[in-house]
Amino acid sequence: MKVIFDMPETLDPKVTMELLFTAWKNDALDKWGVYPVCLEMIRAKEITRKDVIKAAKRICGIHPGVVEMRLNDLVKMESPWDPKAEYTRNKLEVA
């Protein structure tokens, strides 16, 4: 059974991200409920790519390369017409 919950706006973004990965680990969310939110928070400069990689590894045991791939996939899905659209450390942390 999937659990739907609303998180208060006052939570620290890193705590929110860790709650998302914890929910995924407990089968309450899947990658489509976690990575898009993380990508939004990276773009808003609330968290860093490294924060996401560390939390994914620590909480869910996800390899850093998989996290990079998923974030890259999301960016490519946003710009399917642009073959050069690619997630890079600089683009997400500076954009």
OpenMM code with the backbone's topology and positions (N, CA, C; nanometers):
from openmm import Vec3, app, unit

residues = "MET LYS VAL ILE PHE ASP MET PRO GLU THR LEU ASP PRO LYS VAL THR MET GLU LEU LEU PHE THR ALA TRP LYS ASN ASP ALA LEU ASP LYS TRP GLY VAL TYR PRO VAL CYS LEU GLU MET ILE ARG ALA LYS GLU ILE THR ARG LYS ASP VAL ILE LYS ALA ALA LYS ARG ILE CYS GLY ILE HIS PRO GLY VAL VAL GLU MET ARG LEU ASN ASP LEU VAL LYS MET GLU SER PRO TRP ASP PRO LYS ALA GLU TYR THR ARG ASN LYS LEU GLU VAL ALA".split()
positions = [
    Vec3(0.0833, -0.1171, 0.0000),
    Vec3(0.0000, 0.0000, 0.0000),
    Vec3(0.0887, 0.1247, 0.0000),
    Vec3(0.0607, 0.2149, -0.0898),
    Vec3(0.1353, 0.3393, -0.0980),
    Vec3(0.0804, 0.4379, 0.0048),
    Vec3(0.1700, 0.5102, 0.0691),
    Vec3(0.1307, 0.6088, 0.1677),
    Vec3(0.1535, 0.7474, 0.1080),
    Vec3(0.0523, 0.8286, 0.1102),
    Vec3(0.0636, 0.9646, 0.0600),
    Vec3(0.0667, 1.0573, 0.1801),
    Vec3(0.1630, 1.1469, 0.1811),
    Vec3(0.1745, 1.2376, 0.2938),
    Vec3(0.2182, 1.3747, 0.2463),
    Vec3(0.1810, 1.4757, 0.3207),
    Vec3(0.2241, 1.6119, 0.2935),
    Vec3(0.3292, 1.6494, 0.3962),
    Vec3(0.4406, 1.7043, 0.3478),
    Vec3(0.5464, 1.7457, 0.4378),
    Vec3(0.5328, 1.8955, 0.4647),
    Vec3(0.5500, 1.9367, 0.5877),
    Vec3(0.5408, 2.0793, 0.6172),
    Vec3(0.6472, 2.1577, 0.5415),
    Vec3(0.6147, 2.2797, 0.5037),
    Vec3(0.7070, 2.3656, 0.4297),
    Vec3(0.8280, 2.4049, 0.5138),
    Vec3(0.8200, 2.3917, 0.6437),
    Vec3(0.9265, 2.4392, 0.7312),
    Vec3(1.0407, 2.3408, 0.7476),
    Vec3(1.0303, 2.2214, 0.6921),
    Vec3(1.1382, 2.1248, 0.7049),
    Vec3(1.2605, 2.1703, 0.6261),
    Vec3(1.3770, 2.1414, 0.6806),
    Vec3(1.5010, 2.1658, 0.6092),
    Vec3(1.4998, 2.0820, 0.4813),
    Vec3(1.5438, 2.1357, 0.3691),
    Vec3(1.5410, 2.0601, 0.2437),
    Vec3(1.6163, 1.9267, 0.2501),
    Vec3(1.7260, 1.9226, 0.3248),
    Vec3(1.7992, 1.7957, 0.3375),
    Vec3(1.7157, 1.6924, 0.4132),
    Vec3(1.6406, 1.7363, 0.5118),
    Vec3(1.5526, 1.6463, 0.5861),
    Vec3(1.4413, 1.5962, 0.4939),
    Vec3(1.3857, 1.6868, 0.4143),
    Vec3(1.2822, 1.6480, 0.3186),
    Vec3(1.3352, 1.5420, 0.2239),
    Vec3(1.4557, 1.5645, 0.1697),
    Vec3(1.5164, 1.4686, 0.0786),
    Vec3(1.5374, 1.3331, 0.1468),
    Vec3(1.5856, 1.3351, 0.2699),
    Vec3(1.6082, 1.2093, 0.3413),
    Vec3(1.4767, 1.1373, 0.3698),
    Vec3(1.3716, 1.2129, 0.3990),
    Vec3(1.2402, 1.1513, 0.4181),
    Vec3(1.1906, 1.0857, 0.2890),
    Vec3(1.2171, 1.1496, 0.1764),
    Vec3(1.1773, 1.0917, 0.0476),
    Vec3(1.2493, 0.9589, 0.0232),
    Vec3(1.3801, 0.9556, 0.0464),
    Vec3(1.4538, 0.8308, 0.0266),
    Vec3(1.4113, 0.7242, 0.1277),
    Vec3(1.3792, 0.7651, 0.2493),
    Vec3(1.3307, 0.6699, 0.3492),
    Vec3(1.1954, 0.6122, 0.3065),
    Vec3(1.1086, 0.6970, 0.2540),
    Vec3(0.9788, 0.6497, 0.2046),
    Vec3(0.9982, 0.5524, 0.0892),
    Vec3(1.0959, 0.5803, 0.0033),
    Vec3(1.1242, 0.4895, -0.1084),
    Vec3(1.1734, 0.3551, -0.0552),
    Vec3(1.2635, 0.3607, 0.0410),
    Vec3(1.3168, 0.2363, 0.0992),
    Vec3(1.2046, 0.1523, 0.1601),
    Vec3(1.1032, 0.2191, 0.2143),
    Vec3(0.9909, 0.1495, 0.2779),
    Vec3(0.8739, 0.1258, 0.1818),
    Vec3(0.9006, 0.1392, 0.0518),
    Vec3(0.8019, 0.1122, -0.0542),
    Vec3(0.6806, 0.2048, -0.0526),
    Vec3(0.6948, 0.3222, 0.0057),
    Vec3(0.5850, 0.4186, 0.0039),
    Vec3(0.5936, 0.5069, -0.1203),
    Vec3(0.7133, 0.5200, -0.1781),
    Vec3(0.7365, 0.5963, -0.3007),
    Vec3(0.8246, 0.5137, -0.3930),
    Vec3(0.8328, 0.5569, -0.5189),
    Vec3(0.9272, 0.4959, -0.6103),
    Vec3(1.0199, 0.6055, -0.6636),
    Vec3(1.1081, 0.5679, -0.7574),
    Vec3(1.2055, 0.6660, -0.8058),
    Vec3(1.1392, 0.7880, -0.8697),
    Vec3(1.0202, 0.7692, -0.9262),
    Vec3(0.9511, 0.8807, -0.9910),
    Vec3(0.8912, 0.9774, -0.8895),
    Vec3(0.8838, 0.9373, -0.7655),
    Vec3(0.8369, 1.0259, -0.6601),
    Vec3(0.9508, 1.0922, -0.5854),
    Vec3(1.0742, 1.0439, -0.6101),
    Vec3(1.1892, 1.0943, -0.5360),
    Vec3(1.2807, 1.1817, -0.6221),
    Vec3(1.3289, 1.1274, -0.7331),
    Vec3(1.4275, 1.2004, -0.8129),
    Vec3(1.3772, 1.3339, -0.8689),
    Vec3(1.2531, 1.3438, -0.9180),
    Vec3(1.2081, 1.4749, -0.9668),
    Vec3(1.2079, 1.5830, -0.8575),
    Vec3(1.1706, 1.5448, -0.7368),
    Vec3(1.1709, 1.6416, -0.6265),
    Vec3(1.3150, 1.6817, -0.5933),
    Vec3(1.4044, 1.5835, -0.5933),
    Vec3(1.5456, 1.6140, -0.5676),
    Vec3(1.6013, 1.7071, -0.6748),
    Vec3(1.5663, 1.6823, -0.7998),
    Vec3(1.6130, 1.7675, -0.9086),
    Vec3(1.5629, 1.9110, -0.8915),
    Vec3(1.4379, 1.9266, -0.8525),
    Vec3(1.3833, 2.0609, -0.8267),
    Vec3(1.4593, 2.1296, -0.7131),
    Vec3(1.4895, 2.0544, -0.6082),
    Vec3(1.5609, 2.1131, -0.4945),
    Vec3(1.7051, 2.1485, -0.5310),
    Vec3(1.7672, 2.0687, -0.6184),
    Vec3(1.9024, 2.1021, -0.6653),
    Vec3(1.8982, 2.2317, -0.7436),
    Vec3(1.8024, 2.2432, -0.8330),
    Vec3(1.7913, 2.3640, -0.9152),
    Vec3(1.7594, 2.4875, -0.8315),
    Vec3(1.6873, 2.4677, -0.7230),
    Vec3(1.6557, 2.5794, -0.6330),
    Vec3(1.7711, 2.6085, -0.5364),
    Vec3(1.8780, 2.5321, -0.5499),
    Vec3(1.9973, 2.5454, -0.4651),
    Vec3(1.9671, 2.5214, -0.3169),
    Vec3(1.8694, 2.4362, -0.2910),
    Vec3(1.8369, 2.3994, -0.1527),
    Vec3(1.9222, 2.2819, -0.1066),
    Vec3(1.9602, 2.1965, -0.2005),
    Vec3(2.0487, 2.0831, -0.1744),
    Vec3(2.1471, 2.0747, -0.2898),
    Vec3(2.2482, 1.9909, -0.2734),
    Vec3(2.3447, 1.9708, -0.3817),
    Vec3(2.3323, 1.8293, -0.4354),
    Vec3(2.3936, 1.8112, -0.5494),
    Vec3(2.3983, 1.6784, -0.6109),
    Vec3(2.4645, 1.5801, -0.5146),
    Vec3(2.5696, 1.6254, -0.4469),
    Vec3(2.6397, 1.5389, -0.3518),
    Vec3(2.5487, 1.4980, -0.2365),
    Vec3(2.4608, 1.5878, -0.1925),
    Vec3(2.3653, 1.5542, -0.0868),
    Vec3(2.2763, 1.4377, -0.1306),
    Vec3(2.2294, 1.4453, -0.2549),
    Vec3(2.1411, 1.3406, -0.3081),
    Vec3(2.2161, 1.2078, -0.3166),
    Vec3(2.3381, 1.2131, -0.3669),
    Vec3(2.4180, 1.0910, -0.3816),
    Vec3(2.4435, 1.0266, -0.2452),
    Vec3(2.4809, 1.1078, -0.1477),
    Vec3(2.5086, 1.0540, -0.0136),
    Vec3(2.3842, 0.9927, 0.0500),
    Vec3(2.2710, 1.0626, 0.0399),
    Vec3(2.1472, 1.0123, 0.1005),
    Vec3(2.1015, 0.8837, 0.0324),
    Vec3(2.1100, 0.8800, -0.0995),
    Vec3(2.0681, 0.7601, -0.1731),
    Vec3(2.1535, 0.6400, -0.1336),
    Vec3(2.2828, 0.6610, -0.1207),
    Vec3(2.3747, 0.5524, -0.0823),
    Vec3(2.3494, 0.5086, 0.0616),
    Vec3(2.3405, 0.6063, 0.1519),
    Vec3(2.3262, 0.5745, 0.2944),
    Vec3(2.1914, 0.5110, 0.3279),
    Vec3(2.0856, 0.5649, 0.2698),
    Vec3(1.9516, 0.5195, 0.3077),
    Vec3(1.9051, 0.3991, 0.2263),
    Vec3(1.9306, 0.4034, 0.0948),
    Vec3(1.8772, 0.2985, 0.0065),
    Vec3(1.9840, 0.2065, -0.0524),
    Vec3(2.1107, 0.2389, -0.0313),
    Vec3(2.2175, 0.1576, -0.0875),
    Vec3(2.2317, 0.1722, -0.2390),
    Vec3(2.1915, 0.2881, -0.2926),
    Vec3(2.1962, 0.3115, -0.4365),
    Vec3(2.3353, 0.3629, -0.4751),
    Vec3(2.3928, 0.3010, -0.5755),
    Vec3(2.5258, 0.3381, -0.6237),
    Vec3(2.5232, 0.4807, -0.6800),
    Vec3(2.6285, 0.5611, -0.6532),
    Vec3(2.6332, 0.6983, -0.7030),
    Vec3(2.6123, 0.7107, -0.8544),
    Vec3(2.6646, 0.6158, -0.9308),
    Vec3(2.6469, 0.6197, -1.0758),
    Vec3(2.5009, 0.6085, -1.1171),
    Vec3(2.4238, 0.5345, -1.0393),
    Vec3(2.2805, 0.5204, -1.0684),
    Vec3(2.2086, 0.6527, -1.0421),
    Vec3(2.2458, 0.7209, -0.9360),
    Vec3(2.1847, 0.8506, -0.9046),
    Vec3(2.2141, 0.9492, -1.0172),
    Vec3(2.3400, 0.9544, -1.0615),
    Vec3(2.3791, 1.0426, -1.1720),
    Vec3(2.2965, 1.0090, -1.2969),
    Vec3(2.2814, 0.8807, -1.3265),
    Vec3(2.2072, 0.8377, -1.4441),
    Vec3(2.0610, 0.8806, -1.4362),
    Vec3(1.9986, 0.8627, -1.3200),
    Vec3(1.8578, 0.8991, -1.3045),
    Vec3(1.8365, 1.0500, -1.3207),
    Vec3(1.9236, 1.1298, -1.2612),
    Vec3(1.9118, 1.2745, -1.2753),
    Vec3(1.9323, 1.3152, -1.4212),
    Vec3(2.0280, 1.2511, -1.4868),
    Vec3(2.0526, 1.2778, -1.6282),
    Vec3(1.9300, 1.2398, -1.7114),
    Vec3(1.8697, 1.1258, -1.6802),
    Vec3(1.7497, 1.0817, -1.7528),
    Vec3(1.6371, 1.1845, -1.7401),
    Vec3(1.6188, 1.2386, -1.6215),
    Vec3(1.5134, 1.3384, -1.6004),
    Vec3(1.5377, 1.4641, -1.6840),
    Vec3(1.6618, 1.5091, -1.6872),
    Vec3(1.6941, 1.6273, -1.7663),
    Vec3(1.6682, 1.5997, -1.9136),
    Vec3(1.7060, 1.4821, -1.9606),
    Vec3(1.6836, 1.4463, -2.1013),
    Vec3(1.5347, 1.4355, -2.1331),
    Vec3(1.4550, 1.3877, -2.0387),
    Vec3(1.3103, 1.3777, -2.0616),
    Vec3(1.2472, 1.5166, -2.0714),
    Vec3(1.3054, 1.6132, -2.0035),
    Vec3(1.2545, 1.7504, -2.0113),
    Vec3(1.2855, 1.8130, -2.1469),
    Vec3(1.3937, 1.7703, -2.2097),
    Vec3(1.4369, 1.8282, -2.3376),
    Vec3(1.4638, 1.7175, -2.4395),
    Vec3(1.3623, 1.6391, -2.4755),
    Vec3(1.3865, 1.5248, -2.5640),
    Vec3(1.4325, 1.5661, -2.7042),
    Vec3(1.4030, 1.6890, -2.7444),
    Vec3(1.4418, 1.7354, -2.8768),
    Vec3(1.5867, 1.7824, -2.8809),
    Vec3(1.6476, 1.7971, -2.7666),
    Vec3(1.7848, 1.8470, -2.7604),
    Vec3(1.8800, 1.7335, -2.7254),
    Vec3(1.9505, 1.6766, -2.8261),
    Vec3(2.0399, 1.5638, -2.7974),
    Vec3(2.1567, 1.6023, -2.7078),
    Vec3(2.1824, 1.7320, -2.6941),
    Vec3(2.2927, 1.7763, -2.6089),
    Vec3(2.2482, 1.7993, -2.4648),
    Vec3(2.1172, 1.7876, -2.4392),
    Vec3(2.0681, 1.8061, -2.3024),
    Vec3(2.1279, 1.6965, -2.2159),
    Vec3(2.2022, 1.7367, -2.1207),
    Vec3(2.2683, 1.6388, -2.0368),
    Vec3(2.2882, 1.6960, -1.8973),
    Vec3(2.2660, 1.6123, -1.8010),
    Vec3(2.2906, 1.6509, -1.6626),
    Vec3(2.4415, 1.6517, -1.6410),
    Vec3(2.4932, 1.7602, -1.5904),
    Vec3(2.6323, 1.7649, -1.5498),
    Vec3(2.6377, 1.8309, -1.4135),
    Vec3(2.7413, 1.8091, -1.3444),
    Vec3(2.7551, 1.8681, -1.2115),
    Vec3(2.7403, 2.0198, -1.2195),
    Vec3(2.8071, 2.0813, -1.3130),
    Vec3(2.8056, 2.2270, -1.3217),
    Vec3(2.6691, 2.2811, -1.3601),
    Vec3(2.6018, 2.2179, -1.4555),
    Vec3(2.4729, 2.2693, -1.5011),
    Vec3(2.3715, 2.2726, -1.3876),
    Vec3(2.3652, 2.1666, -1.3098),
    Vec3(2.2655, 2.1633, -1.2049),
    Vec3(2.3029, 2.2473, -1.0846),
    Vec3(2.4274, 2.2593, -1.0553),
    Vec3(2.4651, 2.3335, -0.9359),
    Vec3(2.4785, 2.4829, -0.9635),
    Vec3(2.4911, 2.5206, -1.0898),
    Vec3(2.5064, 2.6607, -1.1236),
    Vec3(2.3781, 2.7172, -1.1814),
    Vec3(2.2995, 2.6331, -1.2487),
    Vec3(2.1778, 2.6798, -1.3190),
    Vec3(2.0795, 2.7477, -1.2284),
] * unit.nanometer
topology = app.Topology()
chain = topology.addChain("A")
for resn in residues:
    res = topology.addResidue(resn, chain)
    for name in ("N", "CA", "C"):
        topology.addAtom(name, app.Element.getBySymbol(name[0]), res)
